[in-house]
Amino acid sequence: MGFAETFKALSDPVRREILVMLKKGKMSAGEIGSHFDMTGATVSYHLGILKKAELVIESREKNFIYYELNASVVEEVMLWLADLKGENDDEND
């Protein structure tokens, strides 16, 4: 995982909102797009950045593509931030 891609993806409020929605379970691009006032191409752009950062996983089922939160990358970011904040001092001793 590259932190540069991750933080670029997290810097946009639309992408953060997409991640919050995916926390509840996998969704298609159309389902995600229905929550925003933007074109399908714009939704696809945001999903592409989230995929590049490995924050979402894409899976195909019949004629649909579904997106879901990649919890392992989210956990890795959270662990790094906790370590930066000093919350994991017991692991470093």
CYANA upper distance limits for C-alpha pairs under 8 A (distance plus 0.5 A):
  1 MET  CA      6 THR  CA      8.25
  1 MET  CA     53 ALA  CA      7.61
  1 MET  CA     54 GLU  CA      7.65
  1 MET  CA     73 VAL  CA      7.89
  2 GLY  CA      6 THR  CA      6.88
  2 GLY  CA     53 ALA  CA      7.56
  3 PHE  CA      7 PHE  CA      6.47
  4 ALA  CA      8 LYS  CA      6.57
  5 GLU  CA      9 ALA  CA      6.60
  5 GLU  CA     49 ILE  CA      8.39
  5 GLU  CA     52 LYS  CA      7.54
  5 GLU  CA     53 ALA  CA      5.42
  6 THR  CA     10 LEU  CA      6.71
  6 THR  CA     50 LEU  CA      8.32
  6 THR  CA     53 ALA  CA      5.35
  6 THR  CA     54 GLU  CA      8.13
  6 THR  CA     55 LEU  CA      7.83
  7 PHE  CA     11 SER  CA      6.43
  8 LYS  CA     12 ASP  CA      7.95
  9 ALA  CA     15 ARG  CA      7.07
  9 ALA  CA     16 ARG  CA      8.42
  9 ALA  CA     49 ILE  CA      6.48
  9 ALA  CA     50 LEU  CA      6.25
  9 ALA  CA     53 ALA  CA      7.09
 10 LEU  CA     15 ARG  CA      6.94
 10 LEU  CA     16 ARG  CA      6.32
 11 SER  CA     15 ARG  CA      8.36
 11 SER  CA     16 ARG  CA      8.21
 12 ASP  CA     16 ARG  CA      6.87
 13 PRO  CA     17 GLU  CA      6.64
 14 VAL  CA     18 ILE  CA      6.76
 14 VAL  CA     46 HIS  CA      8.28
 15 ARG  CA     19 LEU  CA      6.82
 15 ARG  CA     46 HIS  CA      6.72
 15 ARG  CA     47 LEU  CA      8.19
 15 ARG  CA     50 LEU  CA      7.72
 16 ARG  CA     20 VAL  CA      6.86
 17 GLU  CA     21 MET  CA      6.77
 18 ILE  CA     22 LEU  CA      6.70
 18 ILE  CA     32 ILE  CA      7.51
 19 LEU  CA     23 LYS  CA      6.72
 19 LEU  CA     56 VAL  CA      8.42
 19 LEU  CA     69 LEU  CA      7.04
 20 VAL  CA     24 LYS  CA      7.98
 21 MET  CA     25 GLY  CA      8.05
 21 MET  CA     32 ILE  CA      8.32
 22 LEU  CA     26 LYS  CA      6.24
 22 LEU  CA     27 MET  CA      7.26
 22 LEU  CA     67 TYR  CA      7.96
 22 LEU  CA     68 GLU  CA      6.08
 22 LEU  CA     69 LEU  CA      6.01
 23 LYS  CA     68 GLU  CA      8.17
 23 LYS  CA     69 LEU  CA      6.66
 25 GLY  CA     68 GLU  CA      6.79
 25 GLY  CA     69 LEU  CA      8.09
 26 LYS  CA     66 TYR  CA      6.54
 26 LYS  CA     67 TYR  CA      5.78
 26 LYS  CA     68 GLU  CA      4.86
 26 LYS  CA     69 LEU  CA      7.87
 27 MET  CA     31 GLU  CA      6.49
 27 MET  CA     32 ILE  CA      6.99
 27 MET  CA     66 TYR  CA      5.73
 27 MET  CA     67 TYR  CA      5.91
 27 MET  CA     68 GLU  CA      7.19
 28 SER  CA     32 ILE  CA      6.80
 28 SER  CA     64 PHE  CA      7.46
 28 SER  CA     65 ILE  CA      6.34
 28 SER  CA     66 TYR  CA      4.87
 28 SER  CA     67 TYR  CA      6.56
 29 ALA  CA     33 GLY  CA      6.44
 29 ALA  CA     40 GLY  CA      8.47
 29 ALA  CA     43 VAL  CA      7.69
 29 ALA  CA     44 SER  CA      7.78
 29 ALA  CA     65 ILE  CA      7.72
 29 ALA  CA     66 TYR  CA      7.37
 29 ALA  CA     67 TYR  CA      7.84
 30 GLY  CA     34 SER  CA      6.61
 30 GLY  CA     40 GLY  CA      8.15
 31 GLU  CA     35 HIS  CA      7.74
 32 ILE  CA     36 PHE  CA      8.04
 32 ILE  CA     43 VAL  CA      8.22
 33 GLY  CA     37 ASP  CA      8.13
 33 GLY  CA     38 MET  CA      7.66
 33 GLY  CA     39 THR  CA      8.20
 33 GLY  CA     40 GLY  CA      7.13
 33 GLY  CA     43 VAL  CA      6.49
 38 MET  CA     42 THR  CA      6.74
 38 MET  CA     43 VAL  CA      7.44
 39 THR  CA     43 VAL  CA      6.99
 40 GLY  CA     44 SER  CA      6.58
 41 ALA  CA     45 TYR  CA      6.63
 42 THR  CA     46 HIS  CA      6.87
 43 VAL  CA     47 LEU  CA      6.70
 44 SER  CA     48 GLY  CA      6.53
 45 TYR  CA     49 ILE  CA      6.98
 46 HIS  CA     50 LEU  CA      6.84
 47 LEU  CA     51 LYS  CA      6.55
 47 LEU  CA     56 VAL  CA      8.34
 48 GLY  CA     52 LYS  CA      6.59
 49 ILE  CA     53 ALA  CA      6.74
 50 LEU  CA     54 GLU  CA      6.68
 50 LEU  CA     55 LEU  CA      5.83
 50 LEU  CA     56 VAL  CA      6.28
 51 LYS  CA     55 LEU  CA      6.44
 51 LYS  CA     56 VAL  CA      5.67
 51 LYS  CA     57 ILE  CA      6.94
 51 LYS  CA     58 GLU  CA      8.12
 54 GLU  CA     70 ASN  CA      7.35
 54 GLU  CA     73 VAL  CA      7.30
 55 LEU  CA     69 LEU  CA      6.64
 55 LEU  CA     70 ASN  CA      5.61
 55 LEU  CA     71 ALA  CA      8.07
 55 LEU  CA     73 VAL  CA      6.57
 55 LEU  CA     74 VAL  CA      7.25
 56 VAL  CA     67 TYR  CA      6.74
 56 VAL  CA     68 GLU  CA      5.88
 56 VAL  CA     69 LEU  CA      5.09
 56 VAL  CA     70 ASN  CA      5.40
 57 ILE  CA     67 TYR  CA      6.08
 57 ILE  CA     68 GLU  CA      5.82
 57 ILE  CA     69 LEU  CA      6.84
 57 ILE  CA     70 ASN  CA      6.37
 58 GLU  CA     65 ILE  CA      7.12
 58 GLU  CA     66 TYR  CA      6.19
 58 GLU  CA     67 TYR  CA      5.21
 58 GLU  CA     68 GLU  CA      7.19
 59 SER  CA     65 ILE  CA      6.17
 59 SER  CA     66 TYR  CA      5.78
 59 SER  CA     67 TYR  CA      6.98
 60 ARG  CA     64 PHE  CA      6.26
 60 ARG  CA     65 ILE  CA      5.01
 60 ARG  CA     66 TYR  CA      6.66
 61 GLU  CA     65 ILE  CA      6.83
 61 GLU  CA     66 TYR  CA      7.97
 70 ASN  CA     74 VAL  CA      7.17
 71 ALA  CA     75 GLU  CA      6.51
 72 SER  CA     76 GLU  CA      6.70
 73 VAL  CA     77 VAL  CA      6.78
 74 VAL  CA     78 MET  CA      6.71
 75 GLU  CA     79 LEU  CA      6.56
 76 GLU  CA     80 TRP  CA      6.71
 77 VAL  CA     81 LEU  CA      6.66
 78 MET  CA     82 ALA  CA      6.53
 79 LEU  CA     83 ASP  CA      6.58
 80 TRP  CA     84 LEU  CA      6.61
 81 LEU  CA     85 LYS  CA      6.61
 82 ALA  CA     86 GLY  CA      6.62
 82 ALA  CA     87 GLU  CA      5.64
 82 ALA  CA     88 ASN  CA      6.86
 83 ASP  CA     87 GLU  CA      6.11
 83 ASP  CA     88 ASN  CA      5.59
 83 ASP  CA     89 ASP  CA      7.77
 88 ASN  CA     92 ASN  CA      7.44
 89 ASP  CA     93 ASP  CA      6.91
